[in-house]
Amino acid sequence: MIDKRDVFTSSGLDLVDEIIELYKGDDNIKALDVGCGSGYSVNCLCEKGFDATGIDYCEEIINLGKEKYKNIDLQVMDANNIDFPKNYFDLIIFECSLSIMKNPESILSNCKELLKQKGIILLSDFYFKKSDNQDNTYTIDYWNTVFDELNLKIIKFEDKYSEWRNFLGMVLWEYGDLSGLLMGNENDQINKDILKKETGYFFTILKKED
Ligand SMILES: C[S@@+](CC[C@H](N)C(=O)[O-])C[C@H]1O[C@@H](n2cnc3c(N)ncnc32)[C@H](O)[C@@H]1O
């Protein structure tokens, strides 16, 4: 059963405006939204002339998107097994989705292969605040190391901590707790820690350099 909000997503932190600005005046931009939910961003991009596809492994939510938005390309597909050719996309988007997947690092690495040279990844996701006695996983330093190891050049980075706090406040107000944030979350490490550790949110634009 899909939640009344479709999925828990941090609306207002979405990347669409950034993308439209980034590609102003360009034609035939091939974009892939990984973990697209019901396809809000895919639909916005299509309306702006992008050749956009959304994938999500939840069939129910893809069907919901197909009812909501006619004539957009939404497909049931697992991010661990994306069936598109290498060097195909100009742009790949992860909006509030990468960290909840089971193998975020390998998914990011595989998606890099799907990008054309100089292609762009837009990623918005949460992070754990760093503290001395906790491990480093999914902190901003951790994410930066992952990007560095994949030779993805950071061309923009914004900390969206205050917007994230507002979003969490809104979820608490609406649902009484934050457990819905774990809905469909396959990443056990995050499930274990997300309600215990302090979190923030970041937005970044990464460029494929090799
Ligand atoms: C928090 S929602 C965000 C949805 C959308 N990007 C948005 O911002 O509205 C995360 C989405 O990722 C999808 N997802 C999680 N793991 C996935 C996987 N391995 N492959 C494809 N989609 C996945 C979930 O089904 C869910 O729709």
The ligand as a Gaussian input file, in Angstrom:
#p B3LYP/6-31G(d) Opt

LIG

0 1
 C       12.374000       8.430000      -0.716000
 S       11.798000       7.803000      -2.272000
 C       12.214000       9.148000      -3.367000
 C       11.406000       9.117000      -4.636000
 C       11.663000      10.250000      -5.630000
 N       13.045000      10.265000      -6.078000
 C       11.287000      11.576000      -5.023000
 O       12.182000      12.353000      -4.689000
 O       10.076000      11.820000      -4.905000
 C       12.987000       6.549000      -2.718000
 C       12.546000       5.700000      -3.899000
 O       13.625000       4.826000      -4.244000
 C       13.052000       3.595000      -4.652000
 N       14.087000       2.534000      -4.545000
 C       14.679000       2.075000      -3.419000
 N       15.562000       1.114000      -3.704000
 C       15.538000       0.951000      -5.051000
 C       16.240000       0.097000      -5.956000
 N       17.149000      -0.798000      -5.531000
 N       15.987000       0.217000      -7.277000
 C       15.070000       1.124000      -7.718000
 N       14.374000       1.946000      -6.910000
 C       14.605000       1.863000      -5.588000
 C       11.882000       3.390000      -3.719000
 O       10.945000       2.466000      -4.243000
 C       11.332000       4.825000      -3.628000
 O       10.345000       5.078000      -4.591000

